[in-house]
Amino acid sequence: MNSTVHALFPGFSKDLLEEMEHEAVFQTVESGTIMMRTGQYIKSTVLVLAGQIKIYRQDDDGGEFFMYYLQPGQACAISMICATRNQKSQIMAKVTEDAELMMIPLPLMDQWMMKHRSWYEFVIETYRSRFEEVLEVIDSIAFRAMDERLEFYLNRHREACGCNELKLSHQEIANDLSTSREVISRLLKKMEQRGWVKLHRNQIELIK
């Protein structure tokens, strides 16, 4: 496992990798599993070794808004912040592809921030990259019409999977963008007419 962690997190020092090998908890989680719920206390930080996790923000009525994906070699900045301050989670995390995860218990995270420069730098970089990604989402909501938001959303999924065939239903997209399925279907149909996409059952092929 140490070689896998080193390949995904090349900035980690040898001493840090050795501690991870002995202290971290490694888990295999099936697709569809809810890893974290809104309002739940976080007891560890999650690093992704394989698979994919989808991060949502929920409103008071249970509505969901897609924020970003966690890919191999990444960690959730929001969970780090909540864990270090012993706060309840403000997000929901759902595994969308069978995942291999490394769980870092809260006490270790605090110790490593002081003890390992490579861990400190990784945490700061995680904060920075996620902050920039959340800003992009905010810009999408605040300054773009729904058709532009949909295009932005589809391109983010293409980048996440590295493919042009997206296994997404119209209802799933509508949920993620906090709109109706009818609106999404109408916009996707327009995109198809323009030659930007091809629509299949529960799958969208990106052409543009």
C-alpha positions as CSV (number, residue, x, y, z in Angstrom):
1,M,0.0,0.0,0.0
2,N,2.9,2.3,0.7
3,S,4.0,2.3,-3.0
4,T,0.4,3.2,-4.0
5,V,0.3,6.1,-1.6
6,H,3.7,7.4,-2.7
7,A,2.7,7.3,-6.3
8,L,-0.5,9.2,-5.7
9,F,1.0,11.6,-3.2
10,P,4.6,12.1,-4.3
11,G,5.2,15.1,-2.1
12,F,4.8,13.1,1.1
13,S,8.1,12.5,3.0
14,K,9.4,9.0,3.8
15,D,8.8,9.5,7.5
16,L,5.2,10.5,6.8
17,L,4.6,7.5,4.5
18,E,5.9,5.2,7.2
19,E,3.6,6.6,9.8
20,M,0.6,6.3,7.4
21,E,1.5,2.7,6.8
22,H,1.1,2.0,10.5
23,E,-1.4,4.5,11.8
24,A,-3.9,5.2,8.9
25,V,-7.0,3.0,8.4
26,F,-7.5,1.7,4.8
27,Q,-11.0,0.9,3.6
28,T,-12.7,-0.4,0.5
29,V,-16.1,1.3,0.0
30,E,-18.7,0.3,-2.6
31,S,-20.3,2.6,-5.1
32,G,-23.5,4.2,-3.7
33,T,-22.3,4.3,-0.2
34,I,-22.9,7.6,1.7
35,M,-19.5,8.3,3.3
36,M,-20.6,11.5,5.1
37,R,-23.9,13.2,5.9
38,T,-24.7,16.8,6.6
39,G,-24.8,17.3,10.4
40,Q,-22.5,14.4,11.1
41,Y,-19.3,14.8,13.2
42,I,-16.2,14.0,11.3
43,K,-13.6,11.8,13.1
44,S,-11.1,11.5,10.3
45,T,-9.8,12.9,7.1
46,V,-10.3,10.9,3.9
47,L,-7.6,10.5,1.2
48,V,-8.7,8.8,-2.0
49,L,-6.5,6.1,-3.4
50,A,-8.9,4.7,-6.0
51,G,-12.5,5.4,-7.2
52,Q,-14.5,8.5,-7.0
53,I,-16.5,10.5,-4.4
54,K,-19.1,13.1,-5.2
55,I,-19.5,16.0,-2.8
56,Y,-22.9,17.7,-2.3
57,R,-24.2,20.7,-0.4
58,Q,-27.7,20.1,1.0
59,D,-30.4,22.7,1.9
60,D,-32.8,22.6,4.8
61,D,-35.4,20.7,2.7
62,G,-33.0,17.9,1.7
63,G,-32.2,19.3,-1.8
64,E,-28.8,18.6,-3.1
65,F,-26.3,20.7,-5.1
66,F,-23.3,19.2,-6.7
67,M,-20.0,20.8,-5.6
68,Y,-17.1,18.7,-6.8
69,Y,-15.6,15.3,-7.2
70,L,-12.8,13.7,-5.1
71,Q,-10.4,11.7,-7.3
72,P,-7.4,9.5,-6.5
73,G,-4.6,11.6,-5.0
74,Q,-7.0,14.1,-3.4
75,A,-8.6,14.8,0.0
76,C,-11.7,16.7,1.0
77,A,-10.7,20.2,2.3
78,I,-14.1,20.7,4.0
79,S,-13.8,17.5,6.0
80,M,-10.3,18.7,7.1
81,I,-11.6,22.0,8.3
82,C,-14.6,20.4,10.2
83,A,-12.3,17.7,11.7
84,T,-9.7,20.1,13.0
85,R,-12.4,22.4,14.6
86,N,-14.5,19.5,15.8
87,Q,-17.5,20.8,13.8
88,K,-20.4,19.0,12.2
89,S,-20.1,18.3,8.4
90,Q,-21.7,20.9,6.1
91,I,-21.6,18.5,3.1
92,M,-22.7,15.1,2.0
93,A,-20.2,12.7,0.4
94,K,-21.3,9.8,-1.8
95,V,-19.1,7.2,-3.4
96,T,-19.9,7.0,-7.2
97,E,-17.2,4.5,-8.1
98,D,-15.9,1.6,-5.9
99,A,-13.2,3.4,-3.8
100,E,-10.1,2.6,-1.9
101,L,-9.7,5.2,0.9
102,M,-7.1,6.1,3.5
103,M,-8.6,7.4,6.7
104,I,-6.5,9.7,8.9
105,P,-7.8,9.9,12.5
106,L,-8.3,13.5,13.8
107,P,-5.5,13.4,16.5
108,L,-2.9,12.3,13.8
109,M,-3.9,15.2,11.5
110,D,-3.2,17.7,14.2
111,Q,0.1,16.1,15.1
112,W,1.3,15.8,11.5
113,M,0.6,19.5,10.8
114,M,3.4,20.3,13.3
115,K,5.6,17.3,12.7
116,H,5.6,16.8,8.9
117,R,6.2,19.7,6.6
118,S,5.0,17.6,3.6
119,W,1.6,17.0,5.3
120,Y,1.3,20.7,6.2
121,E,2.0,21.7,2.5
122,F,-0.5,19.1,1.3
123,V,-3.3,20.4,3.6
124,I,-2.6,24.0,2.5
125,E,-2.6,23.1,-1.2
126,T,-5.8,21.1,-0.7
127,Y,-7.5,24.2,0.9
128,R,-6.3,26.4,-2.0
129,S,-7.3,24.1,-4.9
130,R,-10.8,23.4,-3.4
131,F,-11.3,27.1,-2.7
132,E,-10.6,27.9,-6.3
133,E,-13.0,25.1,-7.4
134,V,-15.8,26.4,-5.2
135,L,-15.3,29.9,-6.5
136,E,-15.8,28.5,-10.0
137,V,-19.1,26.9,-8.9
138,I,-20.2,30.2,-7.3
139,D,-19.4,32.1,-10.5
140,S,-21.4,29.6,-12.5
141,I,-24.4,30.1,-10.3
142,A,-24.1,33.9,-10.0
143,F,-23.1,34.9,-13.5
144,R,-24.2,32.2,-15.9
145,A,-27.6,31.3,-17.4
146,M,-28.8,27.8,-17.0
147,D,-27.6,26.7,-20.4
148,E,-24.1,27.9,-19.6
149,R,-24.3,26.2,-16.2
150,L,-25.3,23.0,-17.8
151,E,-22.3,23.1,-20.2
152,F,-20.0,23.9,-17.3
153,Y,-21.4,21.0,-15.4
154,L,-21.0,18.5,-18.2
155,N,-17.4,19.7,-18.9
156,R,-16.6,19.2,-15.2
157,H,-17.9,15.6,-15.4
158,R,-15.9,15.0,-18.6
159,E,-12.7,16.2,-16.8
160,A,-13.5,14.0,-13.8
161,C,-13.9,10.8,-15.7
162,G,-11.5,11.5,-18.6
163,C,-14.2,10.4,-21.1
164,N,-16.9,11.8,-23.4
165,E,-19.6,9.3,-22.4
166,L,-21.3,10.5,-19.2
167,K,-23.6,8.1,-17.4
168,L,-26.0,10.7,-16.1
169,S,-29.8,10.8,-16.2
170,H,-31.7,14.0,-16.8
171,Q,-33.1,13.8,-13.3
172,E,-29.7,13.4,-11.7
173,I,-28.4,16.5,-13.5
174,A,-31.5,18.5,-12.5
175,N,-30.9,17.5,-8.9
176,D,-27.3,18.5,-9.0
177,L,-28.2,21.9,-10.6
178,S,-31.2,22.5,-8.4
179,T,-33.6,22.8,-11.3
180,S,-36.3,20.7,-12.9
181,R,-35.9,17.6,-15.2
182,E,-38.0,19.3,-17.8
183,V,-35.6,22.3,-18.0
184,I,-32.6,20.0,-18.3
185,S,-34.2,17.8,-21.0
186,R,-35.1,20.9,-23.0
187,L,-31.6,22.3,-22.8
188,L,-30.0,19.0,-23.7
189,K,-32.3,18.6,-26.7
190,K,-31.1,22.1,-27.9
191,M,-27.5,21.0,-27.4
192,E,-28.2,17.9,-29.4
193,Q,-29.7,19.9,-32.2
194,R,-26.6,22.1,-32.4
195,G,-24.4,19.0,-32.6
196,W,-22.8,19.4,-29.2
197,V,-24.1,16.2,-27.7
198,K,-25.8,12.9,-28.5
199,L,-28.4,11.7,-26.1
200,H,-28.8,8.1,-25.1
201,R,-30.7,6.4,-22.3
202,N,-29.1,7.5,-19.0
203,Q,-26.0,8.5,-21.0
204,I,-24.8,11.7,-22.7
205,E,-22.1,11.7,-25.3
206,L,-20.2,14.9,-25.5
207,I,-19.1,15.9,-29.1
208,K,-18.2,19.5,-28.8
